[in-house]
Amino acid sequence: MRSKAHSVFREMLARAVLAAFGVPVLCLLGWLGGWWWYLPAAAVTVIALGEYYSACYAKGWRPYALAGYGWALVLLYPALFVPERAWTLTGSLLLAATLSLSALGLIPPRKSYVASVAATVFGLAYIAVPMSFLLHLRHVDIPALLGFSGGWSFTHRMGAVLLALLPVWASDTGAFLAGGLFGRHKLAPVLSPNKTVEGAVGGLLFTVAAAVVLGVPWL
């Protein structure tokens, strides 16, 4: 038990150090906005797409990876630089990506043409489009929506982003801590053998706590 607790706390220390450096950098880049906010999001999107496309290749599918990367970068653009038309443009661009990839699959034709196009487009819808939502959150002024006009400009620019990201991070941290220390009852043994009921409860409590703390300056 002691070695298990030691392992959990060592992992928690590593996460705390990462958060101590990562959160301020994230906040600074988000506050600056523009290309400072776009480029890190683009890098994360490309890395995530690379993981997804690698999994596709491992299953025998052949997505158009290079075209997918290019379209992913295009899909991120409207959310940050044309926010007032972001939803319309993102949907139109995803349709254009689907059509262009469908045409690409015919030159030269592939036996697994439909699967290749579907795998590529799904990666865009599953990874690039949600990332564009995250970029767009910078334009959502949560304090103003709640009728709070004062405060510093940082909360008006980054409040929605932090409200989306930090509770998720808190949930993961709480689930890891509670599950590692007290986990006894399996939550879904077939789907995820390492998940426990205790971890799920810990994740929920940490999520609520993070959301409450983030809401304090706007009450």
Summary of the structure (lengths in Angstrom):
residues: 219
radius of gyration: 20.7
end to end distance: 42.3
largest distance: 61.0
contacts: 652
relative contact order: 0.11
helix: 81%
strand: 5%
